[in-house]
Amino acid sequence: MRSMTGFGRGEAAANGWEICVELSGVNRKQIDISVNLPGSVADLEPAIRKTVSGQVSRGRVNVRVHLKHTETGDNELFFDEELANRYVSSAKKLAEEAGIETEIRAADLFRAPGVFRVEEAKAESDQIRKPLETALAAALDQLTSMQSTEGEHLRDDLEQRLQNIEDEVGEVLKHSPTVVDNYRKNLFSRLNESGLELNLDDERVLREIGIFAERCDISEEITRINSHAKQFRTYFSSTDPVGRSLDFLCQELNRELNTIGSKANDAQIAQRIVNAKTELEKIREQVQNVQ
């Protein structure tokens, strides 16, 4: 089981280029991959997306690719002669109009914006494709490793909370037989207090107790809860993406707990169900970070 949260970094070098790939993953219900690439190699984005989506099933993953050219001899120096002449001409004109002497040296032009500029070499896709794949693979290994570690912590927390739910449901199961007995006693007590001459073995009384017992029966819900809990644990050890499956099981567990709560008609059981649903809500929040 893996979390959606993590970070990975990978580096590689070839053909005079150093490539650094950084991946950061955060929670997102669906998969969302954002790729930040220099414009000269933008055509590599589909390949990057395909590689990342092969390792990540849910969450937002930001991919940042940094390129550094290590061979400075490939950089080009440009001199704008026309702009330089305009700087010189303007300086002379200003000096004449102001009646001052001025002397322009070549070094002064280096400080003039736009006269000299250096354009770094632009990467070509064929030059960086292989080292980019290497750096991306290293970044993905680091990302998935961090997500797996985080997933282990999530699993421990989910296991404990799932056990808490089972403990609460176990207490409900122990207490449930007393619900009908208490209803029978209360019914007989009310009949006696009413002063009505009614035989307690009357078929109508027995039918009323039977209907109540059937309405309060929670054996099916308990069985399904135990089944869902067992399936939950099966997913804990899975290497496949299980986030959506766990989310579905949370919905089913919530449905069964609600049904028990509505059937119980008992304060003790109601409190146990509230406790179980509190734990389930915490599980649901944690599951949102599981791939």
Beta strands, then each sheet from edge to edge (+ up, - down):
strand 1: 6-14
strand 2: 17-26
strand 3: 31-36
strand 4: 59-69
strand 5: 76-79
strand 6: 116-119
sheet 1: 1+ 2- 4+ 3+
sheet 2: 5+ 6-
end
